[in-house]
Amino acid sequence: MIVMAGGRRDWLALGVLVLPVLLISVDMTVLGFALPYLSEDLGPTGAEQLWIVDIYSFVLGGLLVLMGTLGDRIGRRKLLLSGAVAFGAASVIAAFATSPLMLIAARALLGVGGATLMPSTLALIRTIFTDPARRRTAIAVWGAGFSGGMALGPVLGGWLLEHFWWGSVFLINVPVMLVLLVAGPLLLPEARDPRPGRFDPLSALLSLAAVLPVVYGIKRFAEHGPDPLAAVSVLAGALFAVVFVRRQRALPDPMLDLVLFRDRRFSASVLTNMLGVFALVGLLFLVPQYLQLVLGLRPLTAALWLLPTTVAGVAGSFAAARLARRVPVPRLIGGGLLAAAAGFAALVALGGHSGLAILVAGMALVGFGVSLSETLTNDLIITAAPPARAGAASAISETGFELGGALGTAVLGSIAAAVYRAGVPASAGETARETLGGAVATAAGLPAGEADALLAAAKEAFVHGVQVSAVAGAVLLAYTGVQALVLLRSGGTGAAPARARHREAAPRG
C-alpha cells in the first residue's frame, strides 16, 4: 500500500496527473493546423470535415457528468487508467485513419477517453493534497498544464507538420499515455465513494440526452447561425435536463447529488468558471483570424504571438495560490475577472494595419485574470463537495467549462460575424460577406483595384466586429467579477450536502 505523504511523492503524482490534462488541451487546438493536410489526403466532404473537428468536444462534453460519477463509484484511478488506454488506442487509429468516417470514429473515441481523464485528475488532486495551501498550488499546476497545452497545440502542430505527416499530431499522445499507465499505479492512490448506492441506468441516459443536444445546438449555432435545428436541439436538451433533475430529486441514491448546488460557494464558482471561459474562448476564436487575415502573419508566427497569453495564464495560476494566503479569495476572484475585463476593453483600440502590441498586452491581461480566478474557483468547487463526491463535482466544473467555451464561440463569434456582414457591401457577394476568409478568396479573382477595395472594407469590418465583441466581453467579465465578489463573500463556509456528509473517500493502495 502506498501512503501519500507530504513529500516528493505527492508532487510526482501531480506530475503524472498533469500529463493527460496537457494532452487533452493540446488535442483541442492542434487539429486546426492539420486539417488542410488531412483534408487533402482523405478528401472529406464539408459536413465530414465539421464532424472531424467537432465530434471530440461534443462527446467529451456530453460524457463528463456520467464519467465523473462513474469514477466515484468504481475508483478514480481505475477510471483514469482505463481512459488512458482508450485515449492511446484512439490516437493510433486517428493517426493511421484511411477514411473520413474512420477518423471521425477515432475522434469520438478520443472524446470518450478525454471524458474519463479530466474529472479523474482534479478529483485525485483533492484526495492527494489535503492541506488547503498545497492543494491550491497543485490546482495552479493543473491549470497551468491546461493553459500550456492550449498554446502548445498550434506551435507543436506547426512544427510536426513541417517535418512529418498529419497523423503525427495524434501519434504524440501515445508515449505520454504509456508513461501514465506505468507511473499511475505506482504513484496515484485509489479513491472512491465507499457507499455509492445503486446505479441508475436511466439517469445515465438522461444525462447524455440533456447535455449532448445542447452542445450540438450551440456548436451548430456558432457554425451556421440561428436555424431551426439548432433551436430544436437546445430545446430538446433543456427538456431532458428538466426530466433528469426531477428524477435525481426523487431517487434515494441520485447519480448527481443536486444538494451540491445549495452551497453558494459551489454554485457561484461553477457559474463564474463558465462565464470566464465563455469570454476567453470566444476571444481565442477571433484573435487567430485577426493575426493571420488582417495583419497577414503566417500560422506558426501567429501562434507564437499568442504565447505571452499562455505565460500570463500560468503566472495567474501560480499567483492565485500564493496570494490566497494573504488576500480573501472572493476579492482575488473578483479582481482577476476585472483585470480580464480591462484586457478586453484594451482590444477596442485594435486597428486594421497595426495593433500587435495592444493585442498582446490585452490578451495577457485576459489570460492572467481568467487563470487566476479559475484556479481559485476550481479549488472552491472540489472542496465545497464532500470527498466522496469529488469526481461528480469535478465533472460539473468541466461540463461548465465545455458549455462556456461552446457558448463563447457561438455568441461572441456571432456578434463579430453580424458586425462584419453589415460592414461589407452587398455588391461583394455572399461568399465575401460570410467570412473574412471568403473575402480573401473572392478578392483573389478580382482586378487589383477592386481586390484592394474589397480587402480594405472586409478587414475594417472584421476589426470592427472584434471591437464590438471586445466590448461585450468586457461588460460580461466586469459583471461576473462583481457577481463573484458578492456571492462568494456572502456564501459563508457552506455545509457538506446532507446525504453525502457521512461519506469519505477511502484511499486504497
N, C-alpha and C positions, 0 to 999 in steps of 0.2 A: 504494500500500500504506500502511495506517495503522499507525504504530508506537505501541504503547501505552506511554507514558512514565509517570513517577511524578507527573504534574502534574494539571491540572484535567480533562484528557480522561478519565482513569480515573474520576473521580468523576461526570462527566457520564454516562459509560457505566453506572455503578452506578445513577444516577437512572433511566435507561431500563430497567434490569433490575428495579427495584423496582415499576414500573408494573404489569406483569402479575401479580406477586405480590399487590399491593394489590387488584386487581380479583378475583382468584380467591378471596381471603378474604372480600371483600365479598359475592360471589355465594353463599358458604356460609351467610351469615346473613340476607341481605336478603329472601329469598323468604318467610320466615315471616310477615312483615308484609303481603306482597302476596297471600298465599294466600286470605284471605277475599274479597278483591275479584275475583281471577281465578276463584275458585270460583263466585261469583255470576254472572259473565259467561259462563263456559264450561260450567258445570254438570257437573263431573267426578263419577264415582262415587267411593266411598270408596277402592277399590283404585287407581283412576286418580290420585286425589289423593296417595296414598302414593308412587306411582311418579314423579309430578311432583317431589316433594321429594327422593326417594332416588336417582333414576337418575343425577344429576350426580356425586355422590360415589362411587356404585357403579362407574360407568365410569372415573372418574378414578383410583380406587384400583386397579382391575384392569389399567390400561394403563401405569402408571408405570414398571414394570421394563422392559417392551418399548420404551417411548419413550426411556427413558434410554439403553438400549443402542443404539437406532437413532440417537440423536444422536451417540454416539461414532463411529458408522460413517459417517454422511452429512454430519456437521457440526452443531455445536450451534447456531450462529447460524441456519443454514438451517432447522433444525427449529423453532427459536423463532419465526422469521418466518412459517413455514408455519402454525404453531399460532395465531399472531395472526390470520391470515386466517380460519381455521376458527372461532376464538372470536368474531370480529367478525360473521361471517356468521350464526353460530348465535344471536347476541344479537338480530339483526334479525328472524330467524324467530320467536324466542321472543316478542319484543315485539308482533308482529302475528299471533300464533297465533290461529286461529279455531276450534280444537277441542282437547280434552284430548290426543288422540293426537299432534297436531302439536306441542303444547308439550312432551310427553314426548320426542319425537324431537329437538326443538331442545335440550332439556336434556341429552340423551345426547351430542349433537354438542359442546355446551359442555364436557362431561366429557372428550371426546377432545382438544379444544383445550387444556384445562387440564393434561392429562397431558403434553402436549408442552412446555408453558411452564415448569412447576415445576422439573423436573430440569435443564433447559437453563439457567435463570437461576443456580442455585447452581454448576453446573459452569463457567459462563463467569466467575463471580467467582474461581474457582480459577485460571483462565487469566490474568485481568487483574491480579489482586493477588498477586504472588509473595512480597512481604515479609510475614512472619507477623503482625506487629502491624497493618499496614494491612489485611491480609485479615480479621483478627478484627473490625476496625472495620467493614469492608464487610459482613460477615455480620451484625453487630449492626444495621446499617441495614436489611439484607434482612429480618431477623427482626422489626424494628420495623414495617416495612411490612406484614408479615403480621398482627401483633397489631393494628395500627391499623385494618386493613381489617375484621377481625372485629368490632371495636367500632363502626366507622363504618357497617357494614351496617344495623343497626337504626335508627340515627339518620337516616342518609340515606334509608332506605326510608320511615320515618315522614314525613319532610318531603316527599318526592316524591309520596307517596300523598295528602297533603293538598292538593297543587297540580296533579297530573297523573293520568293513568290508570295502571293497574297495569303496563302494558308499559314504562313509563319506567324501572323498576328494572333492566330488561335493556338498554335503549337507551343508558344512560350508558356502557356498555362500548365503544361504537363509536368515539367520538373518541379515547379512550385507546389503542385498538388502532391507530388511524391514526397517532398520534404514534410509537408503537413501530415501525410499518412504515417511517416516514420516517427516524427517527433511528437505528434499529438498524443499517442498512447503513453509516452514516457513523461510528458510534462504537464498534460492537462488533467484535472480531476474530473470525475463523472459527477453530475448533479442532476437531480430530477425531483419532481413533486412526489413525496412518499405516499400520498393518498390522493391520486388524481380523480378518482371516481370513474364512472362508466363513460366510455367514449360514445358519442352520439354521431353516427354517420350522416344523419340528415342535417345536423348543424354544419358539418364539414362541407356538404354540398351547397347549403345556403350561403356559407361564407364565400365560396367561389362564385356563386350566382350573383352575389351582391357586388363583389369587387371587380371581377373581370369585365362585365358590361360597362361599368363606369370608366375604367381605364381605357377600354376600347373607344368609347364615345368621346372622351376627352382628346385622345390622340387623333381620332378622325376629324374632330372639330379643328384641331391645330393644322391638319394637312389640307382639308377641303373646305374649311369654313362651315358656317351653320348649314346643316342639312337634316332632313327627316330621320335618317338612320342614326346619326349622332344623338339627336334628341331622344329617340325611342330607346336607344341603348342605355343612355344615362338614366332615363326614367325607369326602365326595367330594373337596372341595378339598384336604384333607390327603393323600389317596391320590395325587392328581395331583401334589402337591408332592414326594412321595417319588419318583415316576417322573421328574419334572423334575430333581431333584437327581442321581439316578443317571445320567441322560443327560448332564448337564453335566460330571460326573466322567469320563465316557467319551470326550467329544469333544476333539479336539486344539485346537479354537478354540471354546470354550463361549460361549454368549450371555451368561451370567452367570458370572464367574470366582469360584468359591466359595473360592478361596485367600484372597480378601479377608478372610474371616471368621477366618482363622488369626491375624491381627493383633488382639491383645486390645483395642487402642485402638478399632479399628473395631467389633468385635462388641459390646464393652461399651457403646460410645457409642450404637449403634443401639438396644440394649435399654433403656438409660437414657432415651433420647429417647421411645421408645414408652410406657414406664411413666409418664413425666412428663405426656405428652399424655393418656394414659388418665385420670389423676386430674383434670386441668384441664378437659377436655371433658365428663367425667361431671358435674363440678360446674356447668359452664355450662348443662347440660341442666336442672338442678334450680332454680338461682337465679332465672331469669326467672319461673318459676311461683310461687316464694315471694314475689317482689316484687309480682306482679300479683294473684294469687289469695289470698294470705294478708294482705299489707299493703294491698292494694287500689289499687295505683298504676296509672296509665294506661300503655300500652305504651311511648310515647315517653319518659315520665318514668322508667320502669324502665330503659330503655336508657341514659339519661343518668346514672343512678346506677351504671352499670357502667363508665363512662368512667375513673374512678380506677384500675380494674384495668388498663385499657389503658395509662394513663400510667405506672403502676408497671412494666408489662411492658416498655415502651420504655426506661424507666430501667434495668431489669435488663439489657437487651441491651447498652446502652452501658457500664454498669458492668462487665460481663464483659470487654469489650475493654480497658478501662483497667486493671482490677485484675489481669488476666492478665500484665501486665508485671512485677508485683512479687510476686504470690502464686501458688504452684503450682496448675496447672489442676485436678488431681484434688480439691484442697481446696475450690476455688471451686465446682466442680460439686456435691460433696457438701454444702457449706454452703448453696448455693442451694436444693437439694431439702429440706434440713432446715428452712430458713426457710419453704418452701412447706408442709411438714408442720405447722409451728406455725400457719400460717394456717388450715389445715383444722381443727386442734384448736380454734381460737378459735370456729369456727362451731357447736360443740356448745352454746354459750351462747345461740344464737338463740331467740327467743320468738315466740309467736303474735300478739302485738299490738305488739311493738317489736323492735328488733334491727338497725335500718338501719345504725347506726354500727359495730356489731360485724361486720355483713356486709361493709361497705365496707373496714374495716381488714383483716379476714381475707382477702378476695378480693385486696386489694392485695399482701399478703404472698405469696399463691399466685402471682399474676401476676409479681411481681418475681423470686421464686425459680425458677420454671419457665423464664422467659425467660432468666435469667442462665445456667442450666445448659444450655439448648438452644443458645444461641449458641456455647458452647464445645464441646458435643458435635458440632454440625454442622461446626465447624471441624476437629475431630479426624477426623470421617468422611471429609471430602473431601481432607484432607492425608494420611491413612493410605493411601489408594488412590493408585496411580501416576497421573500426569496424563492418560494415555491412557484411563483407565477412570473419569474423574471423573463422566461422565454416568451410568454404571451405579451408581456409589457414591451419587450424589445421589438417584437413583431408589429405591434401597434405603432410604435415610433417609426419603424422602417416603412410601414404602409403609408403613414402620413407623409414621409419623405417622397415616396414614389408618386403619390397623388399630387403633392405640392409641385414636384418637378413637371409632371404632365400638365397641370393647370397653368403653371408659369409659362411654359412654351405656348400653350393654346391661347391664353388671354393676352399676354404681352406681345406675343408674335402676331396675334390677330389685330391688336391695336396698331402695331407698326405697319402691318400689311394694308390696313384700311387707309392710313395716312399716306402711305406710298402710292396706292392706287389713285387716290384723289389728286396727287401731285403730278402724275404722268398724264399727258394729254391723250384723249381718246384716239386721236389720229395715229398714235404709235402702235396700235394694235393690241389685242388681248394678251398675247404672249409677253410683250414688254410690260404690260400693266399688272401682270400677275406677280412677278418677282424681279428683283434686280438682275439675277442671272439670266432671266428671259430677255431683259432689255439688252444685256451684253450680247446675247446670241442674235437678237434682231439687228442690232447695230452692225454686226459683222457683215451683213448682207446689204448695207446701205452705202451710198456715196459718202465720201469723207465728211463733208459739211453737215449732212443730215445725221450721220452717225454721231458726230461730236455733240450736236444739239440734243439728240436723244439721251446720250450718256450723261450729259451735264444735268438735264432735267431729272433723269432717273436717280442719279446719285444724290442730288439735292433733296428729292422726295424721300429717299431712303433715310438720309441723315435726319430729316425732319421727323420721320417715323420713329427713329431711335430716340430722338429728343423727347417726343411725347410719351413714349414708353418709359423713359427715364423719370419723367415727372410722376407718372402713375406709380412706378416702383418706389420712388422716394416717399410719396404720400403713404403708400401701404406700409413700408418699413417704419416710418415715423409713428403711424397708428399702432403697429404691432409692438414697437418698443414701449410706448406709453401703456398699452394694454397689459403687457407682460409685467411692467413695473407695478401696476395697480393690483392685478390679480394675484401675482406671486407674493407680493408684500402682505396682502390680506389673507393669504391662503393658510397661514398657520403651519404647524408641523405636519398636520394630516395624520390620519389614523389608518392603519392597515385594514383592508377590507375584512369585514366581519367573518365572511365564510372562509377566508384563507388565512386569518391571523394566526391560527394554531399550527399551520403547516410550516415546515422548514425544509429547505433544500439540503439533502444529505450528500456531501461529497463522498465519493467512493473511489477506491483505488482501481 
